[in-house]
């Protein structure tokens, strides 16, 4: 899900997580890529590895980031992903 240029994952319970990708993943237009490989399009149903980081753990997350999370994208819940496990 794209809201204001930020990519969110909506979990089974309806929680909206800001996805934090590992180094090497990039968004190009509406596509998520890892190097030259197309991973998914924004809005696709996917299964991601990783886990939830709540806002109380944001300082832990910030230490891992390659670039800062834009203020407009900050959220109460983050999904720190290890990458795509399988397409939806």
N, C-alpha and C positions, 0 to 999 in steps of 0.2 A: 504494500500500500504506500503510495506517495502522497504525503501531505506537505505542501510548501517546500518541495525539493528534498525532503527527508524520507528515508525508506524505513517503514515500520513493518513488523511482523505482528499479526493478530493471532494470538494463541487460541486454543480450543475453548477456553473459558471467556474469551472476549477481551483479555488484557492486551493492550497495545504496547509493544516493545520497540524501542529504537534499536535497529540492528547495528552492531559494531563488528565490522569485518576484520579478519586478520590481514596482515600486510600482504600485498600482492593482488588483492581484490579491488576492483574499481567499478564505478558506475559510468557507463557511456550511454548518454541519452536515456533510454528506457531499459537498458540491458545491464545486467551484472556480469562482469567478466573476471576471470582469473588468468592473468597473462593473456594469451591469445584465445583461450577457451571461453566460449559462451556458457554461462552457468544457468541463468534464468532471466526472464523479463520481470520487471516490477509488476506486481499483480498476480504472478504465477503462484500456484499452490506448490510449496516445497517443504521438505523436511530438513531442518538445519541442526547440526551438532552444536554443542556448547551448552550454555545455561544462562539463567537469569541473574542479573546483577541489579539490585535495587538502588534507589537513590542514596541510601545510607552508605553504600559501598562505592560511590562514584569516584572517590579519591584513588581507590585501588585501580579502577578502570582507567582513569586519566594517566596513570603511570605507564600503561600498556599502549596508549594511542600513538599513532604515527602523526596524526593531525588532530587538532582540537575539535570537539563536538560543537557545532555552531549553537549559540545561545537559543536561537529560534527552534532548534531540534531537540533541546533537552527535555527530558521526560522523567516520570517517576520510576519507570522500569526499562531496563536495557537487556538485550539479548547479545551476549558476548559469544559469537559463533566461531566454531572451528571450521566452518564451511558447509557446503551442501552435502547432505547424507544421501538423499535421493530426490528425484523430482516427485512432485505431488502425486 
